[in-house]
Amino acid sequence: MRILIVDDEEETLNAMAHFLAGTDAEILPVSESAEAAWYIANEHFDAMMIDYVMAPPDGLELTRLARRSSLNHGTPVILVTGYDDLDTRAKGAKAGVTRCLAKPFSPERIRSVLRAALTNPGFSEAPGVHLAGEFGAS
């Protein structure tokens, strides 16, 4: 399993990668949104965790790019955001986001949201779903 993590804040990027270390997933942390756009267009991922607010392209633009990509159009996208409100969730749903992950987050919360996104890749505004298994899908 390959997971792309995109965040322009090094501390958050490193925390997300650290929280997923020890799983069987290959983690690709990227701090530049333009570099992330290249990966989304050219490589397949099983899941993506993308920060909302970044220099262009932002998280919603990267999500739209993934939805247009032949490699990642069905890949679950988790929008990582400090703006956990209805408007942000609505914008995310319109762009094709699978789940939202509010900052700050715990290791358990990040894994829970990832499991839920992998198990049910349709958009959901429901809070974290706790599912059995490491990620619930491979």
N, C-alpha and C positions, 0 to 999 in steps of 0.2 A: 504494500500500500504506500502511495506517495501523497504527501500533504504539503501544499504550498502555504507558507505563512508570510504575509506581507504587512509590515508596519514600519513607518518612518521613525518611530521612537525605539532606539536600540534596547532600552530597558524592557519595554513591553515585548518586543520581538524575541529577546533572549528568554524572558519568562515563559512565553508560550512554547518555545522550542524545548526549554527545560522541562516544563510540565508534561510534555509528550515524549520525552526521552525514556528509554526503557521499554517502549512498546515495539512491536515489529514494524512500525512505520518508518519510512524514509522521509525525513523532514528537510524541506528546503526553505530556510529563512531568507527573505529578501527585504532590504530596507528601502530600495528605490522603486517607486511605482512604475517608472518607464521600463525598468528591467523586468518587473513582474509582468507587464503587458507582453513583453517578448516571450517569457516562459508560457504564459497562458495561450498565446497564439501558436507556439511551436512544440509544446510538450504536454502529455496527458498527466492529469492528477486525479486521485481518487477523492480528494477533498481540498478545499481552499478556505483559509481563514484570512480575511482581508480587512484591514483597518478602514474605517469610513473616511475620516478627515486626513487627507494627505495632499501634497502637491499634485497637480494633474499628471496623470489621470487619477482621480480619487477612487474610493472603494466602490461606489456605484458604477462609475465608468468601467472599472476593471470587471465588475460583475456582468455588465452588458457585453463586454468583450468576450467573456467566457461563454455567455449564452449564444453568441454568434459564431463561436469557434467550433469547427468540426471535431476537435479533440476533446473539448471540455463543456459542450453544450448541456450535458446532463450531470455534470459534476456538482455535488453539494457545495454551496458557498455560504460561509458563516461570516456575517458582517460584524466586526469587532468595533464597538462604539462606546463613547462616553455619553452619548445622547440616547438614552433608553426611554424614548417617548413614542407615542402613537404616530406622530408625523414621520419620524425616522423609520419606524417599522413599515409604514405605508410606502415610503419612497423605496425602501429596500425590497419590499414585495413586488413593486412595479418593475424594478430593475432585474428581478429574478433571484433575489437572496433566498436561501433556504431557511436560515435561522439567524437570529441576532444574539450576540454575546456582549453583555454590558460590562464595562470596566467600572470598578476593579473586579477581578474574577479570581477564583481559587482554582487549584489544580483539579479538584473534584468537579467544579462547575464547567471548566473547559472540556474535560473528558466527557461529561454528561451531554453537553450540547453537541459535541462531535458525534457521539454515539447516536443521538437522536437524528442528526442530519444524515448520517450514513444509513440508518435503518429506514427512515421515511424522508426522502429527499424533497418532498413537497413543502412549500412555505408553511410555517406555523408561527403564530404569535404566542403560543403557550409557553409558560416558563419551562425550565429544564426538565426533561423526561429522564427518569432513571431507569436504564435498561440493563439487563444482564449481559455479561461478556465484556471483553476489553473495549471493543468498539461496536459490537453487534453486527458487523458485516466485514467482508474482506474484499 
